[in-house]
C-alpha cells in the first residue's frame, strides 16, 4: 500500500508538471470568477432582509467568500499543503503574471523582514472588523481587492516570473506556512541524487522562491509540481503529519507571535466581540462617561465606510466610540488569551533542560533551538492544530449564520464545534509532548511542561465555550 501511495503521488506530481498549461488555464478561470464576485456585488444595491443565496448575487458572493472559500482554504492546508496557493489562488496567479511583464527589480531588504506575516495578518484582521468585511461588498472590495492590487503592484516591481508578494507580504502567508507544516505530503529532495543527476538538469522556475536543493518541508512550497523529478531528486512523497513540526521546523519569535498572539489571541477577539455582552457593557460605560463630561464627538457616526462601517441606508453605522471599543476588545483578547499561552510556553521551556549531554547536544540543538533561538519557539509549533482550528471555527460561524438564514437546521453545529476544538487541542498537546522528548528530561518534567502549556490554553478554550454555548 505504501509503495502504491508513493507511486501514485509521484505520478500525480508529474501530471501537474506536464500539464502546466491546463493548470494555468484553470487559474485564469478562477481569476475571472474571483473578479466577478469581488466587483459586481459592490455595484449593486445592498440586499434587503428577504435576500437569499439563491436570488441575490451579493448574498451569494458573501457565502462564497466567507462561508465556503476561506474556511475551507484553511482546511486544505493541513490536508494538501499549500495546494491552494499553487493551483487556485487568484492573487498568486495575478502576482506571477504581473512579474512576467514587470520591471524585475531586486527584492528590497525591507521586504525580507520576518515580521511581515504577523503584522499583515493582524492589520488585515483588525481592519476587516472595523469595516464589517463579512457583511458588505464594498468592504470585501477594499480588503480583498486592496490585497490583490498590492500583489499585482509588487509582482510588477520585483522579481522575474516570481511570486514575491506571496513569499513576503501576503496577509495569510504566515498562516498558510504554519498550517502546511501538518500536511501529509511534501516534495522530498534526495541530496545524493541532486549531486549526481540522472535527468532533467535544465533550469526550472520556482515561483514562490523556495531553495529547492535545501527544501525539507512543505511550509513554503506551493505544490505546483513544476519541480517534480527535477534532476531525478525531487518527488512528491507521503509523510507523517507530525514529521515537519517534530523533526524539521525550528520556529522563531515571529512565528510564535503569530500562533500565540495572532491566531489564538487577536483572531479570537475579532470573532467574539460582536457576540460578547462585555463589549456592550464597556461601550455603554464609555458612552455614559463621555456624555457626563460633555464629550460628544466620539458618538458621531460620520466616518467614511472605508474607515468604519457606515451604511445608514440599512441602519448600520459605527461611531468612533464603536471603533475604539472594537480595537480595545481585540487587543485585550490578544493580551488576555495570548498572554497566558505565552507564559505557559515560557514556563514549560524553563522546566525542560536546555542542554543535552555528549553527542546528543548538536543534534538536539538543530531539532529545537537552531541559531540560538529559545526552545519555547519550538514548543509553540505544537499549538498549530489548536490555533488553526480556532480560526476555522470562527470563520465557519459565518457559514452557519448564512445557512440558518436559508432555513437549514444547525442543531448539530455545537457538538461538531466542540468535537473539532477538543480533537485539535488533544493533537496540540500530543505534539508538545513529542517536542519535549527532544530535551533530556524525565517523564515528570515532561508531564509538568505539558501541564503548564495546557494551563496556558485555558483562556483560549474558555473563550470558545463562551462563544459557542453561553453568548
PyMOL commands that set and color helices and strands:
alter all, ss='L'
color gray80, all
select helices_A, chain A and resi 2-18+20-43+57-80+83-88+90-100+109-112+116-130+137-157+164-168+173-182+191-195+212-214+230-232+243-248+253-275+277-292+297-299+312-314+320-351+360-368+370-372+375-405+413-436+443-456+458-470
alter helices_A, ss='H'
color red, helices_A
select strands_A, chain A and resi 185-189+234-238+310-311+316-317
alter strands_A, ss='S'
color yellow, strands_A
deselect
rebuild
show_as cartoon
